[in-house]
Every structure is written in structure tokens, then in C-alpha cells.
Amino acid sequence: DAGTFEKPQPAAAVAVLGCAQEMGVETVDTWASLAEIHTKDQARFRSLYIVKESRWAHMSADGNRLVATAIAHQLQATEPGAASRR
């Protein structure tokens, strides 16, 4: 829910991330970066979501781009041999 970034990350999300880590499933957690944008730049934050009927609906093209960039960085950082090519 895009309206919850002024609160701590939801416990359910933290639990899922922890479970995934225990199982060796790689994840990308965008909570901190979205919370920072929410705090520092409300206009940019609003541009990351599409609002329908006064409710946050889903991410916009800008929001999807932000997440895709986070995924790309994670993949580059964890790709076998990536550290030796830097």
C-alpha cells in the first residue's frame, strides 16, 4: 500500500523476506528506497503510482522503471563473476 511508507515496513513483508532468505531465494526489497522518496520528494513519489478512485492502484511506468532498475542492480551485483569484472 503506497500510503503506508510513513510507518515501518509491514511485519508480513519482513517475514516473507526472512523466509525467502532462509530458503536461499534471492529478493529485491524496495521498501527503504520508496520510503526515502516518500519522505523527501512527495511529487516524485506520487509519480511512481497510478491512483484510481482516490486509491493507490498500482505502479506507473516511472514506478515500474524504478523497480526494474533495482532488480537490474541486484542481478549485476549477484551475477557469478561480477565482482571480478569491476
N, CA, C and O atoms as CSV, one atom per row, in Angstrom:
chain,resi,resn,atom,element,x,y,z
A,1,ASP,N,N,0.852,-1.178,0.000
A,1,ASP,CA,C,0.000,0.000,0.000
A,1,ASP,C,C,0.890,1.231,0.000
A,1,ASP,O,O,1.684,1.427,0.920
A,2,ALA,N,N,0.762,2.043,-1.009
A,2,ALA,CA,C,1.630,3.212,-1.149
A,2,ALA,C,C,1.426,4.230,-0.036
A,2,ALA,O,O,2.282,5.090,0.173
A,3,GLY,N,N,0.317,4.150,0.676
A,3,GLY,CA,C,0.054,5.109,1.741
A,3,GLY,C,C,0.656,4.747,3.083
A,3,GLY,O,O,0.383,5.425,4.074
A,4,THR,N,N,1.464,3.704,3.148
A,4,THR,CA,C,1.982,3.251,4.436
A,4,THR,C,C,3.464,3.534,4.640
A,4,THR,O,O,4.050,3.034,5.600
A,5,PHE,N,N,4.075,4.302,3.785
A,5,PHE,CA,C,5.522,4.490,3.880
A,5,PHE,C,C,5.972,5.365,5.039
A,5,PHE,O,O,7.167,5.434,5.327
A,6,GLU,N,N,5.051,6.028,5.705
A,6,GLU,CA,C,5.458,6.790,6.886
A,6,GLU,C,C,5.555,5.873,8.108
A,6,GLU,O,O,6.019,6.296,9.167
A,7,LYS,N,N,5.124,4.632,7.963
A,7,LYS,CA,C,5.188,3.631,9.029
A,7,LYS,C,C,6.342,2.677,8.749
A,7,LYS,O,O,6.893,2.677,7.648
A,8,PRO,N,N,6.713,1.864,9.737
A,8,PRO,CA,C,7.743,0.842,9.469
A,8,PRO,C,C,7.250,-0.162,8.431
A,8,PRO,O,O,6.049,-0.301,8.201
A,9,GLN,N,N,8.194,-0.851,7.815
A,9,GLN,CA,C,7.838,-1.868,6.824
A,9,GLN,C,C,6.906,-2.885,7.472
A,9,GLN,O,O,7.161,-3.324,8.594
A,10,PRO,N,N,5.835,-3.265,6.788
A,10,PRO,CA,C,4.877,-4.200,7.368
A,10,PRO,C,C,5.535,-5.512,7.807
A,10,PRO,O,O,6.401,-6.047,7.114
A,11,ALA,N,N,5.114,-6.014,8.954
A,11,ALA,CA,C,5.685,-7.243,9.508
A,11,ALA,C,C,5.541,-8.421,8.541
A,11,ALA,O,O,6.427,-9.272,8.458
A,12,ALA,N,N,4.434,-8.464,7.819
A,12,ALA,CA,C,4.236,-9.566,6.868
A,12,ALA,C,C,5.306,-9.538,5.775
A,12,ALA,O,O,5.811,-10.586,5.375
A,13,ALA,N,N,5.649,-8.351,5.296
A,13,ALA,CA,C,6.680,-8.229,4.266
A,13,ALA,C,C,8.036,-8.650,4.814
A,13,ALA,O,O,8.793,-9.350,4.142
A,14,VAL,N,N,8.336,-8.228,6.025
A,14,VAL,CA,C,9.601,-8.602,6.662
A,14,VAL,C,C,9.671,-10.118,6.832
A,14,VAL,O,O,10.720,-10.724,6.611
A,15,ALA,N,N,8.553,-10.729,7.226
A,15,ALA,CA,C,8.511,-12.186,7.410
A,15,ALA,C,C,8.743,-12.910,6.090
A,15,ALA,O,O,9.481,-13.895,6.044
A,16,VAL,N,N,8.123,-12.434,5.024
A,16,VAL,CA,C,8.299,-13.070,3.713
A,16,VAL,C,C,9.754,-12.949,3.262
A,16,VAL,O,O,10.330,-13.913,2.757
A,17,LEU,N,N,10.345,-11.777,3.440
A,17,LEU,CA,C,11.750,-11.593,3.061
A,17,LEU,C,C,12.657,-12.517,3.867
A,17,LEU,O,O,13.587,-13.110,3.319
A,18,GLY,N,N,12.391,-12.639,5.158
A,18,GLY,CA,C,13.182,-13.527,6.006
A,18,GLY,C,C,13.045,-14.979,5.596
A,18,GLY,O,O,14.034,-15.710,5.540
A,19,CYS,N,N,11.836,-15.397,5.311
A,19,CYS,CA,C,11.582,-16.768,4.869
A,19,CYS,C,C,12.304,-17.038,3.552
A,19,CYS,O,O,12.936,-18.082,3.390
A,20,ALA,N,N,12.213,-16.111,2.625
A,20,ALA,CA,C,12.885,-16.270,1.337
A,20,ALA,C,C,14.388,-16.401,1.536
A,20,ALA,O,O,15.028,-17.251,0.917
A,21,GLN,N,N,14.952,-15.561,2.400
A,21,GLN,CA,C,16.390,-15.613,2.664
A,21,GLN,C,C,16.787,-16.970,3.250
A,21,GLN,O,O,17.786,-17.559,2.838
A,22,GLU,N,N,16.007,-17.460,4.204
A,22,GLU,CA,C,16.287,-18.764,4.811
A,22,GLU,C,C,16.266,-19.878,3.768
A,22,GLU,O,O,17.013,-20.850,3.878
A,23,MET,N,N,15.409,-19.736,2.757
A,23,MET,CA,C,15.281,-20.759,1.718
A,23,MET,C,C,16.268,-20.552,0.572
A,23,MET,O,O,16.315,-21.351,-0.363
A,24,GLY,N,N,17.062,-19.471,0.647
A,24,GLY,CA,C,18.034,-19.203,-0.404
A,24,GLY,C,C,17.438,-18.540,-1.633
A,24,GLY,O,O,18.041,-18.559,-2.706
A,25,VAL,N,N,16.253,-17.953,-1.481
A,25,VAL,CA,C,15.597,-17.271,-2.597
A,25,VAL,C,C,16.034,-15.803,-2.593
A,25,VAL,O,O,15.848,-15.086,-1.610
A,26,GLU,N,N,16.604,-15.384,-3.689
A,26,GLU,CA,C,17.068,-14.002,-3.806
A,26,GLU,C,C,15.873,-13.067,-3.945
A,26,GLU,O,O,14.941,-13.351,-4.698
A,27,THR,N,N,15.900,-11.975,-3.232
A,27,THR,CA,C,14.821,-10.991,-3.300
A,27,THR,C,C,15.397,-9.600,-3.530
A,27,THR,O,O,16.593,-9.363,-3.361
A,28,VAL,N,N,14.519,-8.697,-3.917
A,28,VAL,CA,C,14.870,-7.278,-4.026
A,28,VAL,C,C,13.851,-6.535,-3.182
A,28,VAL,O,O,12.655,-6.546,-3.476
A,29,ASP,N,N,14.333,-5.894,-2.136
A,29,ASP,CA,C,13.467,-5.167,-1.217
A,29,ASP,C,C,13.563,-3.677,-1.534
A,29,ASP,O,O,14.599,-3.053,-1.300
A,30,THR,N,N,12.490,-3.112,-2.062
A,30,THR,CA,C,12.489,-1.696,-2.454
A,30,THR,C,C,11.901,-0.790,-1.377
A,30,THR,O,O,11.772,0.416,-1.588
A,31,TRP,N,N,11.545,-1.354,-0.228
A,31,TRP,CA,C,10.868,-0.575,0.812
A,31,TRP,C,C,11.669,0.665,1.213
A,31,TRP,O,O,11.128,1.771,1.212
A,32,ALA,N,N,12.936,0.500,1.551
A,32,ALA,CA,C,13.732,1.628,2.053
A,32,ALA,C,C,13.845,2.742,1.016
A,32,ALA,O,O,13.722,3.919,1.354
A,33,SER,N,N,14.076,2.379,-0.240
A,33,SER,CA,C,14.216,3.425,-1.252
A,33,SER,C,C,12.895,4.139,-1.504
A,33,SER,O,O,12.881,5.355,-1.696
A,34,LEU,N,N,11.781,3.402,-1.507
A,34,LEU,CA,C,10.484,4.048,-1.679
A,34,LEU,C,C,10.129,4.909,-0.465
A,34,LEU,O,O,9.575,5.997,-0.624
A,35,ALA,N,N,10.437,4.442,0.727
A,35,ALA,CA,C,10.175,5.232,1.935
A,35,ALA,C,C,10.983,6.525,1.923
A,35,ALA,O,O,10.492,7.571,2.347
A,36,GLU,N,N,12.221,6.453,1.439
A,36,GLU,CA,C,13.056,7.652,1.360
A,36,GLU,C,C,12.470,8.656,0.367
A,36,GLU,O,O,12.414,9.853,0.650
A,37,ILE,N,N,12.039,8.171,-0.787
A,37,ILE,CA,C,11.410,9.060,-1.771
A,37,ILE,C,C,10.133,9.652,-1.183
A,37,ILE,O,O,9.864,10.841,-1.358
A,38,HIS,N,N,9.353,8.842,-0.493
A,38,HIS,CA,C,8.112,9.304,0.143
A,38,HIS,C,C,8.396,10.456,1.103
A,38,HIS,O,O,7.643,11.428,1.154
A,39,THR,N,N,9.474,10.343,1.856
A,39,THR,CA,C,9.838,11.366,2.843
A,39,THR,C,C,10.401,12.630,2.193
A,39,THR,O,O,10.066,13.741,2.605
A,40,LYS,N,N,11.243,12.466,1.193
A,40,LYS,CA,C,11.995,13.593,0.635
A,40,LYS,C,C,11.357,14.290,-0.556
A,40,LYS,O,O,11.612,15.473,-0.783
A,41,ASP,N,N,10.523,13.574,-1.332
A,41,ASP,CA,C,10.024,14.157,-2.574
A,41,ASP,C,C,8.636,13.601,-2.903
A,41,ASP,O,O,8.500,12.650,-3.673
A,42,GLN,N,N,7.620,14.206,-2.312
A,42,GLN,CA,C,6.245,13.725,-2.494
A,42,GLN,C,C,5.804,13.745,-3.953
A,42,GLN,O,O,5.083,12.849,-4.391
A,43,ALA,N,N,6.224,14.752,-4.709
A,43,ALA,CA,C,5.835,14.819,-6.122
A,43,ALA,C,C,6.404,13.623,-6.879
A,43,ALA,O,O,5.702,12.987,-7.665
A,44,ARG,N,N,7.658,13.324,-6.642
A,44,ARG,CA,C,8.252,12.152,-7.306
A,44,ARG,C,C,7.564,10.878,-6.838
A,44,ARG,O,O,7.271,9.993,-7.643
A,45,PHE,N,N,7.306,10.783,-5.541
A,45,PHE,CA,C,6.641,9.587,-5.020
A,45,PHE,C,C,5.290,9.385,-5.708
A,45,PHE,O,O,4.973,8.277,-6.141
A,46,ARG,N,N,4.503,10.440,-5.808
A,46,ARG,CA,C,3.196,10.330,-6.457
A,46,ARG,C,C,3.333,9.909,-7.915
A,46,ARG,O,O,2.453,9.235,-8.451
A,47,SER,N,N,4.429,10.301,-8.561
A,47,SER,CA,C,4.623,9.936,-9.967
A,47,SER,C,C,4.899,8.445,-10.138
A,47,SER,O,O,4.822,7.931,-11.254
A,48,LEU,N,N,5.215,7.753,-9.066
A,48,LEU,CA,C,5.539,6.331,-9.134
A,48,LEU,C,C,4.300,5.440,-9.109
A,48,LEU,O,O,4.390,4.237,-9.354
A,49,TYR,N,N,3.161,6.024,-8.818
A,49,TYR,CA,C,1.922,5.254,-8.678
A,49,TYR,C,C,0.803,5.849,-9.526
A,49,TYR,O,O,0.803,7.039,-9.839
A,50,ILE,N,N,-0.136,5.006,-9.885
A,50,ILE,CA,C,-1.362,5.429,-10.554
A,50,ILE,C,C,-2.465,5.365,-9.505
A,50,ILE,O,O,-2.610,4.363,-8.804
A,51,VAL,N,N,-3.230,6.425,-9.402
A,51,VAL,CA,C,-4.315,6.486,-8.434
A,51,VAL,C,C,-5.632,6.380,-9.181
A,51,VAL,O,O,-5.879,7.112,-10.140
A,52,LYS,N,N,-6.476,5.459,-8.731
A,52,LYS,CA,C,-7.812,5.301,-9.322
A,52,LYS,C,C,-8.830,5.398,-8.208
A,52,LYS,O,O,-8.689,4.773,-7.157
A,53,GLU,N,N,-9.854,6.188,-8.453
A,53,GLU,CA,C,-10.947,6.348,-7.486
A,53,GLU,C,C,-10.414,6.686,-6.086
A,53,GLU,O,O,-10.849,6.115,-5.086
A,54,SER,N,N,-9.467,7.623,-6.042
A,54,SER,CA,C,-8.874,8.117,-4.798
A,54,SER,C,C,-8.122,7.046,-4.016
A,54,SER,O,O,-7.903,7.202,-2.815
A,55,ARG,N,N,-7.725,5.969,-4.674
A,55,ARG,CA,C,-6.951,4.916,-4.011
A,55,ARG,C,C,-5.734,4.602,-4.865
A,55,ARG,O,O,-5.787,4.663,-6.094
A,56,TRP,N,N,-4.635,4.264,-4.196
A,56,TRP,CA,C,-3.445,3.834,-4.912
A,56,TRP,C,C,-3.791,2.538,-5.619
A,56,TRP,O,O,-4.305,1.611,-4.993
A,57,ALA,N,N,-3.519,2.460,-6.907
A,57,ALA,CA,C,-3.894,1.276,-7.670
A,57,ALA,C,C,-2.677,0.386,-7.954
A,57,ALA,O,O,-2.637,-0.772,-7.537
A,58,HIS,N,N,-1.707,0.926,-8.652
A,58,HIS,CA,C,-0.505,0.157,-8.972
A,58,HIS,C,C,0.564,1.123,-9.431
A,58,HIS,O,O,0.311,2.320,-9.567
A,59,MET,N,N,1.751,0.611,-9.671
A,59,MET,CA,C,2.842,1.483,-10.062
A,59,MET,C,C,2.653,1.992,-11.490
A,59,MET,O,O,2.085,1.319,-12.350
A,60,SER,N,N,3.142,3.182,-11.700
A,60,SER,CA,C,3.139,3.807,-13.028
A,60,SER,C,C,4.360,3.305,-13.805
A,60,SER,O,O,5.135,2.491,-13.304
A,61,ALA,N,N,4.515,3.793,-15.010
A,61,ALA,CA,C,5.705,3.453,-15.795
A,61,ALA,C,C,6.965,3.880,-15.046
A,61,ALA,O,O,7.955,3.148,-15.040
A,62,ASP,N,N,6.941,5.068,-14.408
A,62,ASP,CA,C,8.095,5.520,-13.629
A,62,ASP,C,C,8.362,4.593,-12.447
A,62,ASP,O,O,9.514,4.282,-12.146
A,63,GLY,N,N,7.303,4.154,-11.781
A,63,GLY,CA,C,7.464,3.233,-10.657
A,63,GLY,C,C,8.014,1.900,-11.108
A,63,GLY,O,O,8.899,1.335,-10.465
A,64,ASN,N,N,7.490,1.391,-12.218
A,64,ASN,CA,C,7.997,0.137,-12.757
A,64,ASN,C,C,9.457,0.257,-13.167
A,64,ASN,O,O,10.232,-0.684,-12.996
A,65,ARG,N,N,9.832,1.407,-13.703
A,65,ARG,CA,C,11.225,1.644,-14.087
A,65,ARG,C,C,12.125,1.636,-12.853
A,65,ARG,O,O,13.218,1.071,-12.887
A,66,LEU,N,N,11.674,2.255,-11.769
A,66,LEU,CA,C,12.452,2.278,-10.530
A,66,LEU,C,C,12.690,0.853,-10.021
A,66,LEU,O,O,13.807,0.507,-9.637
A,67,VAL,N,N,11.638,0.031,-10.020
A,67,VAL,CA,C,11.760,-1.358,-9.560
A,67,VAL,C,C,12.640,-2.160,-10.519
A,67,VAL,O,O,13.480,-2.941,-10.073
A,68,ALA,N,N,12.460,-1.980,-11.814
A,68,ALA,CA,C,13.277,-2.702,-12.789
A,68,ALA,C,C,14.749,-2.350,-12.629
A,68,ALA,O,O,15.615,-3.214,-12.766
A,69,THR,N,N,15.035,-1.095,-12.343
A,69,THR,CA,C,16.417,-0.672,-12.115
A,69,THR,C,C,16.981,-1.342,-10.862
A,69,THR,O,O,18.132,-1.779,-10.861
A,70,ALA,N,N,16.189,-1.426,-9.806
A,70,ALA,CA,C,16.636,-2.102,-8.584
A,70,ALA,C,C,16.918,-3.576,-8.859
A,70,ALA,O,O,17.904,-4.125,-8.367
A,71,ILE,N,N,16.060,-4.210,-9.638
A,71,ILE,CA,C,16.271,-5.622,-9.995
A,71,ILE,C,C,17.542,-5.770,-10.829
A,71,ILE,O,O,18.332,-6.684,-10.593
A,72,ALA,N,N,17.743,-4.886,-11.793
A,72,ALA,CA,C,18.938,-4.952,-12.637
A,72,ALA,C,C,20.204,-4.796,-11.804
A,72,ALA,O,O,21.175,-5.521,-12.019
A,73,HIS,N,N,20.208,-3.864,-10.860
A,73,HIS,CA,C,21.374,-3.673,-9.994
A,73,HIS,C,C,21.636,-4.924,-9.165
A,73,HIS,O,O,22.783,-5.340,-9.003
A,74,GLN,N,N,20.571,-5.518,-8.644
A,74,GLN,CA,C,20.719,-6.739,-7.844
A,74,GLN,C,C,21.290,-7.866,-8.699
A,74,GLN,O,O,22.192,-8.581,-8.262
A,75,LEU,N,N,20.776,-8.026,-9.899
A,75,LEU,CA,C,21.276,-9.076,-10.786
A,75,LEU,C,C,22.745,-8.857,-11.135
A,75,LEU,O,O,23.530,-9.805,-11.165
A,76,GLN,N,N,23.108,-7.616,-11.395
A,76,GLN,CA,C,24.508,-7.318,-11.709
A,76,GLN,C,C,25.408,-7.588,-10.517
A,76,GLN,O,O,26.527,-8.075,-10.675
A,77,ALA,N,N,24.919,-7.274,-9.329
A,77,ALA,CA,C,25.725,-7.460,-8.117
A,77,ALA,C,C,25.887,-8.920,-7.748
A,77,ALA,O,O,26.885,-9.294,-7.132
A,78,THR,N,N,24.920,-9.755,-8.115
A,78,THR,CA,C,24.966,-11.144,-7.691
A,78,THR,C,C,25.320,-12.108,-8.826
A,78,THR,O,O,25.402,-13.318,-8.614
A,79,GLU,N,N,25.526,-11.580,-10.007
A,79,GLU,CA,C,25.888,-12.429,-11.146
A,79,GLU,C,C,27.247,-13.081,-10.869
A,79,GLU,O,O,28.190,-12.399,-10.466
A,80,PRO,N,N,27.351,-14.391,-11.081
A,80,PRO,CA,C,28.653,-15.043,-10.865
A,80,PRO,C,C,29.763,-14.364,-11.648
A,80,PRO,O,O,29.637,-14.130,-12.850
A,81,GLY,N,N,30.837,-14.055,-10.967
A,81,GLY,CA,C,31.974,-13.406,-11.605
A,81,GLY,C,C,31.860,-11.898,-11.716
A,81,GLY,O,O,32.779,-11.249,-12.216
A,82,ALA,N,N,30.747,-11.321,-11.260
A,82,ALA,CA,C,30.547,-9.871,-11.405
A,82,ALA,C,C,31.615,-9.088,-10.658
A,82,ALA,O,O,32.112,-8.082,-11.164
A,83,ALA,N,N,31.974,-9.535,-9.464
A,83,ALA,CA,C,32.957,-8.804,-8.664
A,83,ALA,C,C,34.321,-8.775,-9.358
A,83,ALA,O,O,35.042,-7.783,-9.251
A,84,SER,N,N,34.678,-9.830,-10.056
A,84,SER,CA,C,35.993,-9.868,-10.715
A,84,SER,C,C,36.039,-8.983,-11.952
A,84,SER,O,O,37.129,-8.664,-12.428
A,85,ARG,N,N,34.898,-8.579,-12.484
A,85,ARG,CA,C,34.869,-7.724,-13.677
A,85,ARG,C,C,34.819,-6.248,-13.322
A,85,ARG,O,O,34.832,-5.409,-14.222
A,86,ARG,N,N,34.762,-5.909,-12.069
A,86,ARG,CA,C,34.659,-4.483,-11.685
A,86,ARG,C,C,36.003,-3.831,-11.630
A,86,ARG,O,O,36.101,-2.642,-11.326
